[in-house]
Amino acid sequence: MSASQSVVGFVSDAVAKGLHDGKGLGHEVLELPLEAGKQGTHLRIQRKDIQEVRVGPSSGGHTSLQLILRPDATYDLVAR
């Protein structure tokens, strides 16, 4: 069994609903804020590096996402 890594961040409820409805992420690069409702620190991940998306609970108009990444995935941590 190969090891996987995952990251957790937040998207708006509308984006989460689109994922649930099968609309996908829509962009080649996903910018995933680490704090709900804040655009400061976020992860920048190539869509091709995401193996699975798990949608978590919603609070205050933002839904948590857990992204299971492919074993060879890379991502950038961006702080503004």
Phi, psi and omega per residue, in radians:
M1 nan 2.205 -3.131
S2 -1.472 2.635 3.138
A3 -1.367 2.555 3.080
S4 -2.143 2.722 3.010
Q5 -2.104 2.705 3.122
S6 -2.415 2.773 3.065
V7 -2.297 2.677 -3.135
V8 -2.192 2.372 3.093
G9 -2.704 -2.909 -3.035
F10 -2.295 2.546 3.021
V11 -2.297 2.904 3.081
S12 -1.164 2.745 3.104
D13 -1.026 -0.594 3.139
A14 -1.119 -0.731 3.104
V15 -1.145 -0.747 3.124
A16 -1.080 -0.700 3.113
K17 -1.110 -0.706 3.084
G18 -1.063 -0.688 3.086
L19 -1.113 -0.749 3.136
H20 -1.119 -0.623 -3.138
D21 -1.439 0.057 3.072
G22 1.488 0.313 -3.118
K23 -1.460 -0.181 3.081
G24 1.313 -2.990 -3.071
L25 -1.542 -0.384 2.994
G26 1.461 -0.424 -3.110
H27 -2.189 2.752 3.094
E28 -1.244 -0.485 3.130
V29 -2.129 2.224 3.105
L30 -1.759 2.247 3.008
E31 -1.847 1.986 -2.996
L32 -1.973 1.834 3.112
P33 -1.075 2.491 3.135
L34 -1.467 -0.319 3.107
E35 -2.135 2.352 -3.116
A36 -1.049 2.226 3.059
G37 1.365 0.075 -3.116
K38 -2.085 2.479 -3.123
Q39 -1.825 0.293 -3.137
G40 -1.207 -1.756 -3.114
T41 -1.365 2.276 3.116
H42 -2.575 2.873 3.069
L43 -1.771 2.460 3.065
R44 -2.000 2.029 -3.011
I45 -2.252 2.345 3.036
Q46 -1.243 2.373 -3.123
R47 -1.023 -0.608 -3.135
K48 -1.139 -0.322 -3.133
D49 -1.554 -0.066 -3.130
I50 -1.647 2.139 -3.136
Q51 -1.589 -0.663 -3.073
E52 -2.653 2.542 3.076
V53 -2.049 2.198 3.080
R54 -1.991 2.170 -3.101
V55 -1.644 2.227 -3.118
G56 -1.798 -2.783 -3.088
P57 -1.312 2.815 3.118
S58 -1.890 2.522 3.065
S59 -2.677 2.213 3.073
G60 1.115 0.514 3.119
G61 1.508 0.102 3.133
H62 -2.227 2.471 -3.108
T63 -2.026 2.404 3.101
S64 -1.409 2.514 3.067
L65 -2.185 2.435 2.946
Q66 -1.962 2.144 3.112
L67 -1.816 2.093 3.039
I68 -1.547 2.138 -3.039
L69 -1.701 2.690 3.054
R70 -1.128 2.678 -3.071
P71 -0.978 -0.564 -3.101
D72 -1.759 0.292 -3.070
A73 -1.208 2.604 2.998
T74 -2.217 2.737 3.073
Y75 -2.642 2.818 3.125
D76 -1.922 2.432 3.010
L77 -1.764 2.074 -3.062
V78 -2.001 2.187 3.091
A79 -2.008 2.284 3.138
R80 -1.845 nan nan
